[in-house]
Amino acid sequence: MTKKSTTDKIQSSKAFNKAKNKASEYATDAEKLNSLIDKASEKAESRRNGPLTEVWDSLMACFRLLRAYAKRSYTKIPWQSLLLIITSVVYFVMPVDLIPDFIAGLGFTDDAVLLAWTMKAVKSDIDDFKTWEERQEA
C-alpha cells in the first residue's frame, strides 16, 4: 500500500473540495475575485517570512494575474489553470482546512504545500503572464 502525499491528502479533503466548488463562482464575478485577493494578500503578508517564503514571488504574480483577469485585461490563461489558482487561494484563506490555521507552527503548512504544488503546476501560465505584464509596462 502506498502512502498518500500531503498534496494528495489536501486534494482529497473536504476543505479542498469546498474551495474547488467555489472557484468558478469567483472566476465569473470580478467583485468577489477582488475581495478574495484582498483577503489572501492580507493573510499572505502576515506569513511572508514563514512558510510562504519559497513561493512568495509566484504567489504575488498569481495575485496580479487574478486582478488582471478580474479586470479582463488578461484572459489568456487556460480555464483549468485559472480554476486551480483560485481553488488554491480559496483554500489558503479558509481558516479551517486540512490543518486548521490556529494550530501554532503547523497551521499554514498545508497551505504552503498546496500553493507550492499549484505554482509548479501552472508555472508556464505564470511565466506567460509575467511576459505579458512586462510588455504592458514597456
N, C-alpha and C positions, 0 to 999 in steps of 0.2 A: 504494500500500500504506500502511495506517495504522500508526502507531507505537503499540505497546501501552503503556498507562499502568502506573505502578508497581503500582497496585491490581490490575490485570488480571494482571500478571506474578506477583504474590503469590498470587492466587487460582488460577492455573494451575500453581503449584509443587507439588512432591511433598510438601513440608512442610505446606502448607495442606491438601492432600487427606488427609494423615495426621491432622492436627488435626480436620478435618471428620468423619472416620470415628470418632474417639474422642468427639466431642461428645455423642452420645446416651447413651453409656456413663456419662459424668459427670452428665448431666441426670437419669438414673434411679438414681443412687447418691449419696445425701446425703454420706456419709463421703468419697468420692472428690472430690465437688464442693467440699467444705470444704477438703480438702487442696490442691486446685488453687488455690483462692482464697488460701490461706495463702502458697503459693509465689509466686503472682502479686503479692500485696501486698508481699511482701518484695522482689521484683525491682523493682516499681514505685517503692517508696520509695527505692531506690538510684539511680533515674533521675528522680526528681521534678523536679529543676531542669534537666533536659536536654530530650530530645526529647518527653517526655510532658507538658510544661508546658501545652500547648494543650488537651489532652484530660483533664487531671487530675481536674477536678470530675465530669465524666461517667464517667470510669473508676471513681472511688470510688463513685459511685452504682450503677454496674453490679456492683461487688463486693458492695455492700449488697443489691442486688436478688437476686443469686445466693445469698447467705446466707439471705435471707428465703425464696427458692424452696426451698432445701435443707431449711429448717425447715417448709416447707409453709404458712407464714403468708402468703405472697404467691404466688399461682399464676395471676394474671390476665394473664400475658404470653403472646402467641402463640408456639406451639411453634417456628416458624421464627425468630422474633426471639431466643428463648432459645438455640436451637442456634447462631445466628450469633454471639451474645455469647460463648458457651462456646468455640466454634471459635477466635475471635479471642484469647481468654485462653489457650487451649491453645497456640496458635501463639506468643503472646507469651512463654510460659515455656520454649518449646523453644530450647535454645542454638544449634542448627544448623537454620537455616531458609533462606530465600532469600539473606539476607545474614547469615552467622553472627555471633553476638553478640560473639565475641572480636576482630572486626575493629575496631580503635580508630577512633572517630569516625563510623563508618558502621553498625556492628553493630545498632543499635537503630532505624535509620531505617525499615526495612521494618515493624518492629513498630509504630512510631508512626503510619506511614501507614495500616496496616490498622486500628489502633484508632480513628483519626480517622474513617476511612470507615465503620466499624461504628457508632460513636457517632452519626454523621449518619444512617445508615440506620435506626437504631432509636430516634431521638430522641423520637418521640411515645410510645413504650413506656417510655423512661426517665422522661419527664415524667409519665406516668401513675403510675409507681412513686413518684416524688418526692411527688406529690399524696397518694397513699395513705399514704406514710411520714409526711407532715406531719399527716394526720388521726389516725394512730396515736399521735403524740406529744401531740396536743391532748387 
